[in-house]
Each structure stands twice: as C-alpha cells, then as structure tokens.
Amino acid sequence: MLSGAGLFGTVGTARELGPDAGAAGVAAARLAVAALLLLSMVVVTGEHRQLRWLLRQGPVWVSAVAQVGFQVTFLAAVPRVGVAVGTLVAIGCTPILTGLIAGHTDRTWLAATSLAVFGLVLLVLLFALGAAACYAVYISAGRAMTDRRLPMTAAITAVFVLAAAMLSPALLLTDMSWQASAAGVAMTLYLAAVPTVLAYGLFNRGLREVQASHAATLGLIEPVVAATLGVVVLHEHLGVTGFAGAALVLVGLVVLIRSSARAEQSAT
C-alpha cells in the first residue's frame, strides 16, 4: 500500500512537466489508457468474464464516480496551487473526510478537522479539497469492495472502464492537440501505467488488510513524495500564508493519527 501511495505522489510533478493541457482532457486520456491497459491484463488472466457481474456492484459505480471527480479536481488544482500544496490538501485531508464518511467521528476528529479546515481557509484550495472528498469516497468504496471479496484486479478494471466512459466526452469536447506531441504522449502513458494501473493495484490490494481510515492515513506518504518532488524538481516555494495553512493541516493530521494509534493500542 505504501508503494502505491508513493507512486501517487509523482502525478503532480508529471503533470507539471508535461505540456500545457486542460485538466479534463488529461484526466480523460489518463483514464482511457489505464482502462485499456487493465482490460488487456484481465483478458490475459481470464478475469474479464467477471466484468459484467462486477458492473452491477454498487461499490464499483461509487468508486468510478469518485475516480472521475478526483482526477478532474486534482489535476485542476496542481497548476493553480502547485504540486506540494495541492497534494498536501488533496491527500492530507482524506483521513479526516474518510472518518466522516465512515462515521468514525469523536472529539479528537472534530478538533483535527477544525484545525485542518482553518488551514484550508488560509490556503484557499477548493479544487484540492474537492479532490480530497472524492479520494475519501474512493477509499471507502474500495474497502466495501474488499469486504464483499470482489476479485480486485477485475474490480479495478471495472472501475476504470466506467470512469473512462463517464469522462470520455472530454476527449471530444476539449482541446486535445497536446496529445500530438511527444511530451503529451509520454505524460499520458506514464500517468496511466505507473501512478494508475500499478499504483492503484498495489493500493487496493493493501485495502484487504487495513481499515479505510487507516488506509487514508498510510496514504499520507503521497504528499511527502509530492512535496519533495515539488521543491526539488519544480523549485516550488510557499509564502507565509501557505506555510501557515499547510502547518495547520499537518497539525490536524498529527492529532488524528496519534488518536488512531492510541485507539488501536487500547483495542489490542
């Protein structure tokens, strides 16, 4: 799971190093290529026979809708606020929102959420917050799929086929001329193969072993990777307000993580 989350952290940098392109177009191309790669895999393994049944499962549809929302909002956030801050908010707030979706709320959760929300007000990151909400839904739905013991590779394929179909109009309605360049092709292939097919495969397999709220916490390795790449590769810098907002989000997360650790120790 940590390996998958680490690979997720490379998305923003790949997006910034690629050609100038709209978020919807990049997301649609990424999902389309990823869906084709995943379909090829399940055809080889014979798991494609389960797709029709999987497409009738509720968590698969919820995951697909969440995936579409996450792709568009996150890829829109990165050019606006930078890789480091965009990923910090999008992924850093996911454990808080996952707790809300799963109903795991208490005084500690409220305190952590209040700190994080105030930090978000300073950062003014609506797209990144939308990505966090979508990602939280995806994790919760992914856990529901594992609880139902759905075949994970085929289930992920069904999710991305649905998501690609939902976002496919963007391939026709947005400017896709950037795909004619070598940089555009390279960016799309990388985004589809590495931080999508490989990373989501690793991440979803990890969901078999941990709870959704813990999975969201483990996923915090992603903003660490993204922030490092943003500073080292893209030479990003945060202003005073940006540092203050990011610090409050991190403080909220530390409160939540320490509370989860204590709860786990008391349970054992």
N, C-alpha and C positions, 0 to 999 in steps of 0.2 A: 504493500500500500504506500509506504514512504517513497519507494522508487517511482511509482506512478505519479504521486503528488509532486515530486521533484521535477519530473518531466513536464508537468503542467506549468511549472514556473518559467519555462522557456517560451511560452506562447507570446507574451507581450513583446519580448525582445525580437522574436522572429517577425512579428507584425510590424514593428518599427523599422527593422532593417529591410523589409520588403518594399514594394512600390506603393505609391500613394493610391489608395483604393477605399471605397466605401465599406463600412462595417458589414452591412447586409450582404454585399457581394462576396466579401472574404469569407463570411460565415457560411454562405450557401455553397461556395466552392469547397470549403473545408469539409462540410458535412457530406456533400455529394461524393467526393473522392473517398472519404472514410467509409461511407456506406458501400461503395464498390469494392474496396479492399476487404471489408468484413464479409460481404456476400461471397467473395472468392474463397475466403477461408472456410466458411461453413459449407460451401459446396464441396470442397476438397474433403472435409471431415465427415460429410453426410448429415450434418446437423440442420441443413436447410429444410429438411422435411418437417421440422418443428416450428418453422416460422409462422405458418398460417394459424396454428394454435396460439403461439405467443402474441400475435397481433390482436388477439381477443382478450388479452390480460390487461386489466386496468392499470397496474403499476408501470407497464411498458408505455402506455399512452401518456401517463403523467410524466414519466422520465423524458419522453420525446419532446413534449411541450416545454418542459423546464430546460432541456438542452437547447432548443431554439432560442428561448429567451436569454439564456446565459451567453450563448455565442454572440448574439447581436449586441447585447448591452455591454459585455466585457470588451469586445473588440471596438466598440464605440468609445468606451471610457479611456482606453490606453492612449490614443492620440491626444485626448483632451487634458489628461492629468498626469500622464507619464506611466511608465511600467511599474515603478516601485510603489507609488501611492495607489494606483488603480488596482494592483493585485493585492496590496495590503488590505484595502477596504473590501474588495470583492470576496476574497477568501478569508480574511481575518474576521469578518462579521458573520461568516457562515455558521460557526458553532453556536453563536447567540441565536440566530434565526432558526437553526435546526432544533434547538431546545424549545423554542416557541411552537414550532410545528409538531414536535413530538409530545408536547405537553409537559416537558420537564422544566417547570419554572418554579422558582422559590425566591427568597430574599436575595440570595447571592446572585442569581441570574438577573434580578431586577437591578441590583447595583452595577453589575458588569455591563448590562445593556444601557443603563443611563450614562455611564462614562463613555461608552463607545458611540452612542448617539450624539452626545455633545461634541465628541471629536469629529464626527461626520459633519456636523453643522459647520465646524471650522474649515473642514476640507471641501465642503460643498460638492459632494460627489454622488449625484443622483444615479448616473449610469452604473457606476461601480456598486452602489447599494442595490440596484435592481439585479445586477449580476449575482450578488451575494444571496438575494432571496431566491433566485432561480436555482442556484447551486445547492442551497439548503433543501429545496424541494426535490432536486435530483438525488441527493444523498438519501433522503428519507424514502423515496420511491425505490431506489436501488436496494435499500435494506429490506423493503417489502418484497422485492423480487427474490432475494436470497431466503427470506423466511418461507416463501412459497416453494423453495427449492427448484426454481426455474433454471434450466441449463444456461449458464452465464454467458458463454460465448454467443450462443444463438440469441439470447435475450438482448445483449448489447447490440447485436446486428439489427434486430427488430427495432430497437430504439432509434438507431441512427438512420435506418431506412425511412422510418416515419418522420424523423426530424428533417432529413434531407428533402423528403417530399413536401413537407409543410413550408420549407423555406425556398423551394425550387423557383417560385415566381421571381425571386430576386435575381436569378440568373438571366432573366429576360427583361426585367424592368429597370435594372441598374446598369451603370457603365462598367462593362467587364473587359474593356480594352487592355487593362493592365495584365490580363492573362496571356496576352500575346508576347510578353517579354520573358526573357529567361529568368529574371528575378521573380516575376509573378508565378511562373510555373514552379520554381524551386520553393517559394514560400508556401504555396498550396500543398505541394507534395509533402513538405516537412510537417506542416500543421496537421495534415490528415494522417500521416503514418506514425509520427513519433508521439506528440502530445495528445493524440486522439486514440487511434487504434491500439497502440502499445500501452499508453498511459492509462486509459480507461479500462483496459483489460486487467492490468495489474491492480488498479484501484478497486474495481468491482469484485475481484477475487478476494481482496482483503476484507470486504464488507461481510464475507461469510463468517469472519472470526471476531468482529468487533461491533459494538452498537453504533447506531447512526451518529449520536452525539460525540462519541469517541473518535469516530472516523473523521468527523469535521475538525476535531482538534488535531489529529495526526496530519490532516491536510495542511496545517499551518506551515509545513516545510515549504510549501509552494511560494508564499510571499517572501520567505527568506531567500530562496533561489532567485526569484524575480527581482527583488530589491538589489541583490548583489550584482546581477547582470545589468540592471538599470544604471547603477552607479559606475560599475567598472567598464562596461561595454558602451553604454549610451551616454555616459557622463552626465547623468541627471542630478539636479540639485533641488532641495526643498527649501522654501522660505521659512521664516519664523512661524507663521501660522500653520504651514504644512507640517513642520516638525511637531508643533503643539498638538495638532489634531491627530497625527499618527501616534504620538505618545499616549494620548488618552485612549485611543482604540486598543493599543497594546496593553495598557494597564487594565482595561476592562477584560481583555482576553486572559491575562495572568490571573485575575481574580476568579474567572470561570474555570480555568484549568486547575488551579490549586483546589478549588471546591470539588471538582470532579475526582481529583486524586484522593482527597480525604474521604469522599463518599465510597470510592472503590476499596480503600483500605478498611473502612469500617464494615463493609459488606463481607470482606474475607476474614 
